[in-house]
Amino acid sequence: MNADLIRQALQFHQSNRLDDAKNIYDQILINTPNHPDALHLRGLVALQTGDATAAVEYLRRATRLQPKSWAFKGNLASALMEAGDLDGARTMFQRAAQLKPDAPQFQTGIANCYAMQGKLADAEKQLRTVTQRFPQFALAWFNLGNVQRDQGNLRQAIEHYARAVALDPNLIDARNNLGASLLALGKTAEAEATYRDALQLRPDDVQLLCNLASALIDRGKFADAETQCKRAIALAPDS
């Protein structure tokens, strides 16, 4: 019976019907409090709905029941990061990486914990190791760009953001940060082109529209900047 309920809940979960999925996971846990998959998936719902504290509790229980599950440990690490326990998150990413050494997302998670703690040199060292071992993993290049930016190395940041975009053209955050770094170096034409390319993929992104407007203002294209601002205001009138 639990297997059928899990399948039904997963269908809701994958369709983003999170309340429906949550209700079924809760039903399973009432009858089987130590059901590891229900605990894990209930924790993911909590994480997706912004309740990191509950997510940590559910995922920690699931991990205790299945200590060799790299997926459980990786998701627990993400929940701990959201909850602000960066030391705990880093430790859990390390354990997940030990169980799944070919998963670059866990190695990158370790670096992100360092970065969020202000340990930028440690984060950079970790990310350079990841990009050498997994050169096709766009998120590692993106995060390496962030670390370089935060250290004031904008030219290197631009190189890493560009590499991330080349590997994953749909990585909008990398395009956005690339544009911002170009703008900071006075490369306004390149920044404008970067934001316009990003808007082709996400035309209703208010942040991108505002950033494009900033680039246009710097280029003296005030009428075009006004148009972009009006588009952004129409999408987010309270902004």
SEVO-194538 format. One record per residue (C-alpha): x, y, z; residue number from 1; residue in one letter. Coordinates in pm, 1 decimal, decimal comma. Layout:
N
<rodren><u>X</u><v>Y</v><w>Z</w><lofi>NUM</lofi><gudo>a</gudo></rodren>
...
END
This chain:
239
<rodren><u>0,0</u><v>0,0</v><w>0,0</w><lofi>1</lofi><gudo>m</gudo></rodren>
<rodren><u>280,2</u><v>242,5</v><w>88,2</w><lofi>2</lofi><gudo>n</gudo></rodren>
<rodren><u>443,7</u><v>178,9</v><w>-250,0</w><lofi>3</lofi><gudo>a</gudo></rodren>
<rodren><u>122,8</u><v>279,0</v><w>-429,4</w><lofi>4</lofi><gudo>d</gudo></rodren>
<rodren><u>90,1</u><v>590,5</v><w>-214,9</w><lofi>5</lofi><gudo>l</gudo></rodren>
<rodren><u>451,6</u><v>686,2</v><w>-281,8</w><lofi>6</lofi><gudo>i</gudo></rodren>
<rodren><u>395,6</u><v>654,0</v><w>-656,0</w><lofi>7</lofi><gudo>r</gudo></rodren>
<rodren><u>83,3</u><v>870,9</v><w>-636,0</w><lofi>8</lofi><gudo>q</gudo></rodren>
<rodren><u>259,9</u><v>1131,4</v><w>-422,2</w><lofi>9</lofi><gudo>a</gudo></rodren>
<rodren><u>555,0</u><v>1140,4</v><w>-660,7</w><lofi>10</lofi><gudo>l</gudo></rodren>
<rodren><u>320,9</u><v>1217,9</v><w>-948,2</w><lofi>11</lofi><gudo>q</gudo></rodren>
<rodren><u>185,7</u><v>1514,2</v><w>-751,7</w><lofi>12</lofi><gudo>f</gudo></rodren>
<rodren><u>536,9</u><v>1613,6</v><w>-646,4</w><lofi>13</lofi><gudo>h</gudo></rodren>
<rodren><u>672,1</u><v>1608,1</v><w>-1001,0</w><lofi>14</lofi><gudo>q</gudo></rodren>
<rodren><u>371,5</u><v>1811,3</v><w>-1117,3</w><lofi>15</lofi><gudo>s</gudo></rodren>
<rodren><u>448,7</u><v>2072,1</v><w>-849,3</w><lofi>16</lofi><gudo>n</gudo></rodren>
<rodren><u>129,7</u><v>1990,3</v><w>-660,1</w><lofi>17</lofi><gudo>r</gudo></rodren>
<rodren><u>327,2</u><v>2009,3</v><w>-339,0</w><lofi>18</lofi><gudo>l</gudo></rodren>
<rodren><u>36,8</u><v>2029,3</v><w>-94,0</w><lofi>19</lofi><gudo>d</gudo></rodren>
<rodren><u>-117,4</u><v>1714,9</v><w>-239,0</w><lofi>20</lofi><gudo>d</gudo></rodren>
<rodren><u>216,7</u><v>1535,1</v><w>-225,3</w><lofi>21</lofi><gudo>a</gudo></rodren>
<rodren><u>279,1</u><v>1653,3</v><w>132,0</w><lofi>22</lofi><gudo>k</gudo></rodren>
<rodren><u>-58,3</u><v>1521,3</v><w>248,5</w><lofi>23</lofi><gudo>n</gudo></rodren>
<rodren><u>17,2</u><v>1174,0</v><w>115,8</w><lofi>24</lofi><gudo>i</gudo></rodren>
<rodren><u>367,9</u><v>1168,4</v><w>263,8</w><lofi>25</lofi><gudo>y</gudo></rodren>
<rodren><u>218,1</u><v>1272,2</v><w>598,5</w><lofi>26</lofi><gudo>d</gudo></rodren>
<rodren><u>-42,4</u><v>995,9</v><w>568,9</w><lofi>27</lofi><gudo>q</gudo></rodren>
<rodren><u>231,3</u><v>738,6</v><w>512,1</w><lofi>28</lofi><gudo>i</gudo></rodren>
<rodren><u>434,1</u><v>868,7</v><w>806,2</w><lofi>29</lofi><gudo>l</gudo></rodren>
<rodren><u>135,7</u><v>847,1</v><w>1040,9</w><lofi>30</lofi><gudo>i</gudo></rodren>
<rodren><u>115,6</u><v>474,6</v><w>970,6</w><lofi>31</lofi><gudo>n</gudo></rodren>
<rodren><u>489,5</u><v>413,5</v><w>916,1</w><lofi>32</lofi><gudo>t</gudo></rodren>
<rodren><u>689,1</u><v>681,2</v><w>1101,2</w><lofi>33</lofi><gudo>p</gudo></rodren>
<rodren><u>1025,4</u><v>538,6</v><w>991,2</w><lofi>34</lofi><gudo>n</gudo></rodren>
<rodren><u>953,0</u><v>506,8</v><w>620,1</w><lofi>35</lofi><gudo>h</gudo></rodren>
<rodren><u>1282,3</u><v>637,3</v><w>474,1</w><lofi>36</lofi><gudo>p</gudo></rodren>
<rodren><u>1152,4</u><v>736,7</v><w>129,6</w><lofi>37</lofi><gudo>d</gudo></rodren>
<rodren><u>849,6</u><v>918,4</v><w>273,0</w><lofi>38</lofi><gudo>a</gudo></rodren>
<rodren><u>1074,7</u><v>1103,2</v><w>518,5</w><lofi>39</lofi><gudo>l</gudo></rodren>
<rodren><u>1315,1</u><v>1196,5</v><w>240,5</w><lofi>40</lofi><gudo>h</gudo></rodren>
<rodren><u>1045,5</u><v>1318,7</v><w>4,9</w><lofi>41</lofi><gudo>l</gudo></rodren>
<rodren><u>859,1</u><v>1499,8</v><w>281,8</w><lofi>42</lofi><gudo>r</gudo></rodren>
<rodren><u>1184,7</u><v>1677,5</v><w>358,9</w><lofi>43</lofi><gudo>g</gudo></rodren>
<rodren><u>1221,0</u><v>1780,5</v><w>-3,4</w><lofi>44</lofi><gudo>l</gudo></rodren>
<rodren><u>869,9</u><v>1929,1</v><w>-0,5</w><lofi>45</lofi><gudo>v</gudo></rodren>
<rodren><u>958,5</u><v>2126,3</v><w>312,0</w><lofi>46</lofi><gudo>a</gudo></rodren>
<rodren><u>1277,8</u><v>2249,6</v><w>145,2</w><lofi>47</lofi><gudo>l</gudo></rodren>
<rodren><u>1092,1</u><v>2348,6</v><w>-171,5</w><lofi>48</lofi><gudo>q</gudo></rodren>
<rodren><u>832,7</u><v>2542,0</v><w>28,2</w><lofi>49</lofi><gudo>t</gudo></rodren>
<rodren><u>1089,2</u><v>2735,1</v><w>231,2</w><lofi>50</lofi><gudo>g</gudo></rodren>
<rodren><u>1072,5</u><v>2547,2</v><w>560,7</w><lofi>51</lofi><gudo>d</gudo></rodren>
<rodren><u>1440,7</u><v>2459,3</v><w>596,5</w><lofi>52</lofi><gudo>a</gudo></rodren>
<rodren><u>1410,2</u><v>2371,1</v><w>965,2</w><lofi>53</lofi><gudo>t</gudo></rodren>
<rodren><u>1146,5</u><v>2104,5</v><w>898,5</w><lofi>54</lofi><gudo>a</gudo></rodren>
<rodren><u>1340,7</u><v>1986,0</v><w>595,1</w><lofi>55</lofi><gudo>a</gudo></rodren>
<rodren><u>1649,6</u><v>1926,4</v><w>809,0</w><lofi>56</lofi><gudo>v</gudo></rodren>
<rodren><u>1448,7</u><v>1723,5</v><w>1060,3</w><lofi>57</lofi><gudo>e</gudo></rodren>
<rodren><u>1285,2</u><v>1498,0</v><w>800,3</w><lofi>58</lofi><gudo>y</gudo></rodren>
<rodren><u>1604,0</u><v>1452,0</v><w>598,3</w><lofi>59</lofi><gudo>l</gudo></rodren>
<rodren><u>1814,6</u><v>1382,7</v><w>906,6</w><lofi>60</lofi><gudo>r</gudo></rodren>
<rodren><u>1571,8</u><v>1107,9</v><w>1009,1</w><lofi>61</lofi><gudo>r</gudo></rodren>
<rodren><u>1579,9</u><v>960,3</v><w>658,8</w><lofi>62</lofi><gudo>a</gudo></rodren>
<rodren><u>1960,0</u><v>968,1</v><w>653,9</w><lofi>63</lofi><gudo>t</gudo></rodren>
<rodren><u>1985,3</u><v>789,4</v><w>987,3</w><lofi>64</lofi><gudo>r</gudo></rodren>
<rodren><u>1768,8</u><v>511,3</v><w>844,7</w><lofi>65</lofi><gudo>l</gudo></rodren>
<rodren><u>1972,4</u><v>486,6</v><w>523,4</w><lofi>66</lofi><gudo>q</gudo></rodren>
<rodren><u>2323,5</u><v>606,8</v><w>610,4</w><lofi>67</lofi><gudo>p</gudo></rodren>
<rodren><u>2472,5</u><v>489,5</v><w>281,0</w><lofi>68</lofi><gudo>k</gudo></rodren>
<rodren><u>2238,1</u><v>696,6</v><w>63,4</w><lofi>69</lofi><gudo>s</gudo></rodren>
<rodren><u>2438,5</u><v>970,7</v><w>-106,9</w><lofi>70</lofi><gudo>w</gudo></rodren>
<rodren><u>2115,0</u><v>1130,4</v><w>-231,9</w><lofi>71</lofi><gudo>a</gudo></rodren>
<rodren><u>1974,7</u><v>1161,5</v><w>120,1</w><lofi>72</lofi><gudo>f</gudo></rodren>
<rodren><u>2300,1</u><v>1310,3</v><w>247,1</w><lofi>73</lofi><gudo>k</gudo></rodren>
<rodren><u>2323,4</u><v>1554,0</v><w>-43,6</w><lofi>74</lofi><gudo>g</gudo></rodren>
<rodren><u>1970,9</u><v>1681,2</v><w>10,6</w><lofi>75</lofi><gudo>n</gudo></rodren>
<rodren><u>2029,3</u><v>1705,9</v><w>385,5</w><lofi>76</lofi><gudo>l</gudo></rodren>
<rodren><u>2337,3</u><v>1916,2</v><w>309,1</w><lofi>77</lofi><gudo>a</gudo></rodren>
<rodren><u>2126,4</u><v>2151,4</v><w>95,6</w><lofi>78</lofi><gudo>s</gudo></rodren>
<rodren><u>1869,0</u><v>2182,9</v><w>374,4</w><lofi>79</lofi><gudo>a</gudo></rodren>
<rodren><u>2139,1</u><v>2255,1</v><w>631,8</w><lofi>80</lofi><gudo>l</gudo></rodren>
<rodren><u>2278,1</u><v>2523,7</v><w>403,8</w><lofi>81</lofi><gudo>m</gudo></rodren>
<rodren><u>1934,0</u><v>2683,7</v><w>372,5</w><lofi>82</lofi><gudo>e</gudo></rodren>
<rodren><u>1895,3</u><v>2664,7</v><w>750,4</w><lofi>83</lofi><gudo>a</gudo></rodren>
<rodren><u>2224,8</u><v>2848,9</v><w>797,2</w><lofi>84</lofi><gudo>g</gudo></rodren>
<rodren><u>2424,4</u><v>2558,3</v><w>940,8</w><lofi>85</lofi><gudo>d</gudo></rodren>
<rodren><u>2716,3</u><v>2593,4</v><w>701,7</w><lofi>86</lofi><gudo>l</gudo></rodren>
<rodren><u>2959,2</u><v>2375,9</v><w>896,3</w><lofi>87</lofi><gudo>d</gudo></rodren>
<rodren><u>2700,6</u><v>2098,8</v><w>911,4</w><lofi>88</lofi><gudo>g</gudo></rodren>
<rodren><u>2619,9</u><v>2142,9</v><w>542,8</w><lofi>89</lofi><gudo>a</gudo></rodren>
<rodren><u>2985,5</u><v>2122,6</v><w>443,0</w><lofi>90</lofi><gudo>r</gudo></rodren>
<rodren><u>3035,7</u><v>1806,4</v><w>647,6</w><lofi>91</lofi><gudo>t</gudo></rodren>
<rodren><u>2730,7</u><v>1645,2</v><w>490,7</w><lofi>92</lofi><gudo>m</gudo></rodren>
<rodren><u>2839,1</u><v>1744,2</v><w>136,8</w><lofi>93</lofi><gudo>f</gudo></rodren>
<rodren><u>3175,2</u><v>1583,5</v><w>212,7</w><lofi>94</lofi><gudo>q</gudo></rodren>
<rodren><u>3005,9</u><v>1261,6</v><w>324,7</w><lofi>95</lofi><gudo>r</gudo></rodren>
<rodren><u>2786,5</u><v>1259,8</v><w>15,0</w><lofi>96</lofi><gudo>a</gudo></rodren>
<rodren><u>3094,4</u><v>1313,1</v><w>-202,0</w><lofi>97</lofi><gudo>a</gudo></rodren>
<rodren><u>3267,8</u><v>1019,0</v><w>-36,1</w><lofi>98</lofi><gudo>q</gudo></rodren>
<rodren><u>2971,8</u><v>797,5</v><w>-122,6</w><lofi>99</lofi><gudo>l</gudo></rodren>
<rodren><u>2935,6</u><v>942,0</v><w>-474,6</w><lofi>100</lofi><gudo>k</gudo></rodren>
<rodren><u>3278,3</u><v>1069,9</v><w>-584,7</w><lofi>101</lofi><gudo>p</gudo></rodren>
<rodren><u>3167,7</u><v>1116,7</v><w>-946,6</w><lofi>102</lofi><gudo>d</gudo></rodren>
<rodren><u>2898,5</u><v>1373,2</v><w>-851,3</w><lofi>103</lofi><gudo>a</gudo></rodren>
<rodren><u>3042,2</u><v>1724,5</v><w>-899,7</w><lofi>104</lofi><gudo>p</gudo></rodren>
<rodren><u>2745,7</u><v>1893,1</v><w>-732,2</w><lofi>105</lofi><gudo>q</gudo></rodren>
<rodren><u>2859,0</u><v>1772,6</v><w>-390,7</w><lofi>106</lofi><gudo>f</gudo></rodren>
<rodren><u>3214,4</u><v>1892,9</v><w>-444,2</w><lofi>107</lofi><gudo>q</gudo></rodren>
<rodren><u>3072,0</u><v>2227,2</v><w>-554,4</w><lofi>108</lofi><gudo>t</gudo></rodren>
<rodren><u>2847,1</u><v>2235,7</v><w>-247,6</w><lofi>109</lofi><gudo>g</gudo></rodren>
<rodren><u>3154,8</u><v>2213,2</v><w>-25,5</w><lofi>110</lofi><gudo>i</gudo></rodren>
<rodren><u>3299,8</u><v>2517,4</v><w>-202,7</w><lofi>111</lofi><gudo>a</gudo></rodren>
<rodren><u>2975,9</u><v>2711,4</v><w>-171,9</w><lofi>112</lofi><gudo>n</gudo></rodren>
<rodren><u>2975,8</u><v>2655,6</v><w>204,1</w><lofi>113</lofi><gudo>c</gudo></rodren>
<rodren><u>3327,6</u><v>2796,9</v><w>223,7</w><lofi>114</lofi><gudo>y</gudo></rodren>
<rodren><u>3223,0</u><v>3096,2</v><w>12,3</w><lofi>115</lofi><gudo>a</gudo></rodren>
<rodren><u>2917,9</u><v>3169,2</v><w>226,2</w><lofi>116</lofi><gudo>m</gudo></rodren>
<rodren><u>3142,8</u><v>3166,2</v><w>531,8</w><lofi>117</lofi><gudo>q</gudo></rodren>
<rodren><u>3372,4</u><v>3420,5</v><w>369,4</w><lofi>118</lofi><gudo>g</gudo></rodren>
<rodren><u>3651,1</u><v>3164,4</v><w>320,9</w><lofi>119</lofi><gudo>k</gudo></rodren>
<rodren><u>3705,0</u><v>3266,6</v><w>-39,8</w><lofi>120</lofi><gudo>l</gudo></rodren>
<rodren><u>4054,4</u><v>3122,6</v><w>-77,8</w><lofi>121</lofi><gudo>a</gudo></rodren>
<rodren><u>3931,1</u><v>2781,0</v><w>37,9</w><lofi>122</lofi><gudo>d</gudo></rodren>
<rodren><u>3630,5</u><v>2808,0</v><w>-194,2</w><lofi>123</lofi><gudo>a</gudo></rodren>
<rodren><u>3851,1</u><v>2898,1</v><w>-489,8</w><lofi>124</lofi><gudo>e</gudo></rodren>
<rodren><u>4088,5</u><v>2609,2</v><w>-422,5</w><lofi>125</lofi><gudo>k</gudo></rodren>
<rodren><u>3797,4</u><v>2366,1</v><w>-401,6</w><lofi>126</lofi><gudo>q</gudo></rodren>
<rodren><u>3632,9</u><v>2496,7</v><w>-718,7</w><lofi>127</lofi><gudo>l</gudo></rodren>
<rodren><u>3954,7</u><v>2483,1</v><w>-917,2</w><lofi>128</lofi><gudo>r</gudo></rodren>
<rodren><u>3981,5</u><v>2117,6</v><w>-822,2</w><lofi>129</lofi><gudo>t</gudo></rodren>
<rodren><u>3622,5</u><v>2059,4</v><w>-935,0</w><lofi>130</lofi><gudo>v</gudo></rodren>
<rodren><u>3667,9</u><v>2238,5</v><w>-1269,4</w><lofi>131</lofi><gudo>t</gudo></rodren>
<rodren><u>3984,0</u><v>2039,4</v><w>-1338,8</w><lofi>132</lofi><gudo>q</gudo></rodren>
<rodren><u>3814,7</u><v>1710,2</v><w>-1262,3</w><lofi>133</lofi><gudo>r</gudo></rodren>
<rodren><u>3474,5</u><v>1795,5</v><w>-1413,9</w><lofi>134</lofi><gudo>f</gudo></rodren>
<rodren><u>3548,2</u><v>2056,4</v><w>-1683,6</w><lofi>135</lofi><gudo>p</gudo></rodren>
<rodren><u>3200,8</u><v>2022,2</v><w>-1837,8</w><lofi>136</lofi><gudo>q</gudo></rodren>
<rodren><u>3015,3</u><v>2106,9</v><w>-1515,1</w><lofi>137</lofi><gudo>f</gudo></rodren>
<rodren><u>2884,9</u><v>2458,1</v><w>-1575,5</w><lofi>138</lofi><gudo>a</gudo></rodren>
<rodren><u>2782,0</u><v>2532,8</v><w>-1217,5</w><lofi>139</lofi><gudo>l</gudo></rodren>
<rodren><u>3138,7</u><v>2491,9</v><w>-1093,7</w><lofi>140</lofi><gudo>a</gudo></rodren>
<rodren><u>3261,5</u><v>2752,7</v><w>-1344,4</w><lofi>141</lofi><gudo>w</gudo></rodren>
<rodren><u>2974,6</u><v>2982,4</v><w>-1247,4</w><lofi>142</lofi><gudo>f</gudo></rodren>
<rodren><u>3058,9</u><v>2956,6</v><w>-878,8</w><lofi>143</lofi><gudo>n</gudo></rodren>
<rodren><u>3427,8</u><v>3002,6</v><w>-949,7</w><lofi>144</lofi><gudo>l</gudo></rodren>
<rodren><u>3328,6</u><v>3323,1</v><w>-1129,4</w><lofi>145</lofi><gudo>g</gudo></rodren>
<rodren><u>3137,4</u><v>3434,2</v><w>-820,1</w><lofi>146</lofi><gudo>n</gudo></rodren>
<rodren><u>3437,0</u><v>3370,7</v><w>-597,2</w><lofi>147</lofi><gudo>v</gudo></rodren>
<rodren><u>3666,0</u><v>3563,8</v><w>-831,2</w><lofi>148</lofi><gudo>q</gudo></rodren>
<rodren><u>3415,9</u><v>3850,4</v><w>-845,3</w><lofi>149</lofi><gudo>r</gudo></rodren>
<rodren><u>3394,0</u><v>3858,9</v><w>-465,9</w><lofi>150</lofi><gudo>d</gudo></rodren>
<rodren><u>3773,4</u><v>3881,2</v><w>-451,2</w><lofi>151</lofi><gudo>q</gudo></rodren>
<rodren><u>3772,2</u><v>4173,0</v><w>-694,3</w><lofi>152</lofi><gudo>g</gudo></rodren>
<rodren><u>3910,6</u><v>3974,9</v><w>-988,9</w><lofi>153</lofi><gudo>n</gudo></rodren>
<rodren><u>3650,8</u><v>4081,2</v><w>-1244,1</w><lofi>154</lofi><gudo>l</gudo></rodren>
<rodren><u>3844,4</u><v>3987,2</v><w>-1556,3</w><lofi>155</lofi><gudo>r</gudo></rodren>
<rodren><u>3889,4</u><v>3631,4</v><w>-1434,5</w><lofi>156</lofi><gudo>q</gudo></rodren>
<rodren><u>3526,7</u><v>3625,1</v><w>-1321,3</w><lofi>157</lofi><gudo>a</gudo></rodren>
<rodren><u>3418,3</u><v>3720,7</v><w>-1672,9</w><lofi>158</lofi><gudo>i</gudo></rodren>
<rodren><u>3620,3</u><v>3432,7</v><w>-1818,6</w><lofi>159</lofi><gudo>e</gudo></rodren>
<rodren><u>3458,6</u><v>3184,1</v><w>-1583,3</w><lofi>160</lofi><gudo>h</gudo></rodren>
<rodren><u>3105,6</u><v>3316,9</v><w>-1636,9</w><lofi>161</lofi><gudo>y</gudo></rodren>
<rodren><u>3157,3</u><v>3298,4</v><w>-2012,8</w><lofi>162</lofi><gudo>a</gudo></rodren>
<rodren><u>3276,9</u><v>2939,8</v><w>-1978,8</w><lofi>163</lofi><gudo>r</gudo></rodren>
<rodren><u>2967,0</u><v>2853,2</v><w>-1773,8</w><lofi>164</lofi><gudo>a</gudo></rodren>
<rodren><u>2736,0</u><v>3010,5</v><w>-2033,2</w><lofi>165</lofi><gudo>v</gudo></rodren>
<rodren><u>2911,5</u><v>2826,1</v><w>-2316,7</w><lofi>166</lofi><gudo>a</gudo></rodren>
<rodren><u>2857,7</u><v>2496,9</v><w>-2133,5</w><lofi>167</lofi><gudo>l</gudo></rodren>
<rodren><u>2498,3</u><v>2574,1</v><w>-2031,1</w><lofi>168</lofi><gudo>d</gudo></rodren>
<rodren><u>2332,2</u><v>2855,1</v><w>-2231,6</w><lofi>169</lofi><gudo>p</gudo></rodren>
<rodren><u>2024,1</u><v>2830,7</v><w>-2007,9</w><lofi>170</lofi><gudo>n</gudo></rodren>
<rodren><u>2218,8</u><v>2923,6</v><w>-1695,3</w><lofi>171</lofi><gudo>l</gudo></rodren>
<rodren><u>2059,0</u><v>3266,5</v><w>-1657,4</w><lofi>172</lofi><gudo>i</gudo></rodren>
<rodren><u>2238,6</u><v>3355,5</v><w>-1333,9</w><lofi>173</lofi><gudo>d</gudo></rodren>
<rodren><u>2571,8</u><v>3315,8</v><w>-1510,4</w><lofi>174</lofi><gudo>a</gudo></rodren>
<rodren><u>2456,4</u><v>3543,2</v><w>-1793,8</w><lofi>175</lofi><gudo>r</gudo></rodren>
<rodren><u>2330,2</u><v>3798,4</v><w>-1541,3</w><lofi>176</lofi><gudo>n</gudo></rodren>
<rodren><u>2655,3</u><v>3801,3</v><w>-1344,4</w><lofi>177</lofi><gudo>n</gudo></rodren>
<rodren><u>2855,5</u><v>3814,1</v><w>-1666,2</w><lofi>178</lofi><gudo>l</gudo></rodren>
<rodren><u>2665,2</u><v>4124,5</v><w>-1768,2</w><lofi>179</lofi><gudo>g</gudo></rodren>
<rodren><u>2715,2</u><v>4286,7</v><w>-1428,6</w><lofi>180</lofi><gudo>a</gudo></rodren>
<rodren><u>3089,4</u><v>4218,9</v><w>-1435,5</w><lofi>181</lofi><gudo>s</gudo></rodren>
<rodren><u>3120,5</u><v>4358,8</v><w>-1787,3</w><lofi>182</lofi><gudo>l</gudo></rodren>
<rodren><u>2928,0</u><v>4666,8</v><w>-1678,9</w><lofi>183</lofi><gudo>l</gudo></rodren>
<rodren><u>3153,9</u><v>4712,1</v><w>-1376,8</w><lofi>184</lofi><gudo>a</gudo></rodren>
<rodren><u>3455,8</u><v>4717,2</v><w>-1609,3</w><lofi>185</lofi><gudo>l</gudo></rodren>
<rodren><u>3291,6</u><v>4974,7</v><w>-1834,9</w><lofi>186</lofi><gudo>g</gudo></rodren>
<rodren><u>3227,2</u><v>4727,7</v><w>-2117,7</w><lofi>187</lofi><gudo>k</gudo></rodren>
<rodren><u>2877,8</u><v>4860,4</v><w>-2167,5</w><lofi>188</lofi><gudo>t</gudo></rodren>
<rodren><u>2819,4</u><v>4735,5</v><w>-2521,4</w><lofi>189</lofi><gudo>a</gudo></rodren>
<rodren><u>2914,2</u><v>4380,6</v><w>-2423,5</w><lofi>190</lofi><gudo>e</gudo></rodren>
<rodren><u>2699,2</u><v>4404,1</v><w>-2111,3</w><lofi>191</lofi><gudo>a</gudo></rodren>
<rodren><u>2401,1</u><v>4519,1</v><w>-2318,1</w><lofi>192</lofi><gudo>e</gudo></rodren>
<rodren><u>2448,4</u><v>4229,3</v><w>-2560,7</w><lofi>193</lofi><gudo>a</gudo></rodren>
<rodren><u>2474,8</u><v>3982,9</v><w>-2272,1</w><lofi>194</lofi><gudo>t</gudo></rodren>
<rodren><u>2151,7</u><v>4102,1</v><w>-2112,2</w><lofi>195</lofi><gudo>y</gudo></rodren>
<rodren><u>1968,7</u><v>4101,1</v><w>-2445,4</w><lofi>196</lofi><gudo>r</gudo></rodren>
<rodren><u>2079,1</u><v>3742,7</v><w>-2510,9</w><lofi>197</lofi><gudo>d</gudo></rodren>
<rodren><u>1958,7</u><v>3641,7</v><w>-2164,2</w><lofi>198</lofi><gudo>a</gudo></rodren>
<rodren><u>1621,7</u><v>3808,6</v><w>-2222,5</w><lofi>199</lofi><gudo>l</gudo></rodren>
<rodren><u>1575,4</u><v>3600,1</v><w>-2536,4</w><lofi>200</lofi><gudo>q</gudo></rodren>
<rodren><u>1563,8</u><v>3301,9</v><w>-2302,7</w><lofi>201</lofi><gudo>l</gudo></rodren>
<rodren><u>1368,6</u><v>3468,2</v><w>-2020,9</w><lofi>202</lofi><gudo>r</gudo></rodren>
<rodren><u>1184,2</u><v>3773,4</v><w>-2160,4</w><lofi>203</lofi><gudo>p</gudo></rodren>
<rodren><u>982,1</u><v>3843,2</v><w>-1845,0</w><lofi>204</lofi><gudo>d</gudo></rodren>
<rodren><u>1272,9</u><v>3844,0</v><w>-1601,5</w><lofi>205</lofi><gudo>d</gudo></rodren>
<rodren><u>1238,7</u><v>4174,9</v><w>-1413,5</w><lofi>206</lofi><gudo>v</gudo></rodren>
<rodren><u>1596,4</u><v>4170,7</v><w>-1284,1</w><lofi>207</lofi><gudo>q</gudo></rodren>
<rodren><u>1733,7</u><v>4122,9</v><w>-1634,8</w><lofi>208</lofi><gudo>l</gudo></rodren>
<rodren><u>1518,0</u><v>4407,0</v><w>-1765,3</w><lofi>209</lofi><gudo>l</gudo></rodren>
<rodren><u>1644,4</u><v>4638,7</v><w>-1491,1</w><lofi>210</lofi><gudo>c</gudo></rodren>
<rodren><u>2004,1</u><v>4537,2</v><w>-1556,1</w><lofi>211</lofi><gudo>n</gudo></rodren>
<rodren><u>1962,0</u><v>4596,8</v><w>-1927,2</w><lofi>212</lofi><gudo>l</gudo></rodren>
<rodren><u>1819,8</u><v>4939,2</v><w>-1846,9</w><lofi>213</lofi><gudo>a</gudo></rodren>
<rodren><u>2130,3</u><v>5016,4</v><w>-1639,6</w><lofi>214</lofi><gudo>s</gudo></rodren>
<rodren><u>2355,2</u><v>4920,8</v><w>-1930,0</w><lofi>215</lofi><gudo>a</gudo></rodren>
<rodren><u>2148,7</u><v>5133,8</v><w>-2168,0</w><lofi>216</lofi><gudo>l</gudo></rodren>
<rodren><u>2166,2</u><v>5434,7</v><w>-1932,5</w><lofi>217</lofi><gudo>i</gudo></rodren>
<rodren><u>2544,2</u><v>5399,0</v><w>-1920,3</w><lofi>218</lofi><gudo>d</gudo></rodren>
<rodren><u>2544,1</u><v>5396,5</v><w>-2300,6</w><lofi>219</lofi><gudo>r</gudo></rodren>
<rodren><u>2325,6</u><v>5706,7</v><w>-2319,2</w><lofi>220</lofi><gudo>g</gudo></rodren>
<rodren><u>2033,4</u><v>5515,8</v><w>-2470,7</w><lofi>221</lofi><gudo>k</gudo></rodren>
<rodren><u>1777,6</u><v>5675,6</v><w>-2243,3</w><lofi>222</lofi><gudo>f</gudo></rodren>
<rodren><u>1463,0</u><v>5615,7</v><w>-2448,6</w><lofi>223</lofi><gudo>a</gudo></rodren>
<rodren><u>1541,8</u><v>5245,6</v><w>-2479,0</w><lofi>224</lofi><gudo>d</gudo></rodren>
<rodren><u>1623,4</u><v>5232,0</v><w>-2107,3</w><lofi>225</lofi><gudo>a</gudo></rodren>
<rodren><u>1287,0</u><v>5390,6</v><w>-2029,8</w><lofi>226</lofi><gudo>e</gudo></rodren>
<rodren><u>1114,1</u><v>5125,9</v><w>-2241,4</w><lofi>227</lofi><gudo>t</gudo></rodren>
<rodren><u>1285,1</u><v>4846,1</v><w>-2049,8</w><lofi>228</lofi><gudo>q</gudo></rodren>
<rodren><u>1194,3</u><v>5006,1</v><w>-1715,7</w><lofi>229</lofi><gudo>c</gudo></rodren>
<rodren><u>830,0</u><v>5034,6</v><w>-1819,6</w><lofi>230</lofi><gudo>k</gudo></rodren>
<rodren><u>829,8</u><v>4666,6</v><w>-1917,8</w><lofi>231</lofi><gudo>r</gudo></rodren>
<rodren><u>972,4</u><v>4579,2</v><w>-1576,9</w><lofi>232</lofi><gudo>a</gudo></rodren>
<rodren><u>715,9</u><v>4794,6</v><w>-1396,0</w><lofi>233</lofi><gudo>i</gudo></rodren>
<rodren><u>432,1</u><v>4632,1</v><w>-1590,0</w><lofi>234</lofi><gudo>a</gudo></rodren>
<rodren><u>556,4</u><v>4292,2</v><w>-1474,3</w><lofi>235</lofi><gudo>l</gudo></rodren>
<rodren><u>626,2</u><v>4400,6</v><w>-1114,9</w><lofi>236</lofi><gudo>a</gudo></rodren>
<rodren><u>426,7</u><v>4715,2</v><w>-1038,5</w><lofi>237</lofi><gudo>p</gudo></rodren>
<rodren><u>522,3</u><v>4708,5</v><w>-668,7</w><lofi>238</lofi><gudo>d</gudo></rodren>
<rodren><u>894,7</u><v>4696,6</v><w>-740,7</w><lofi>239</lofi><gudo>s</gudo></rodren>
END
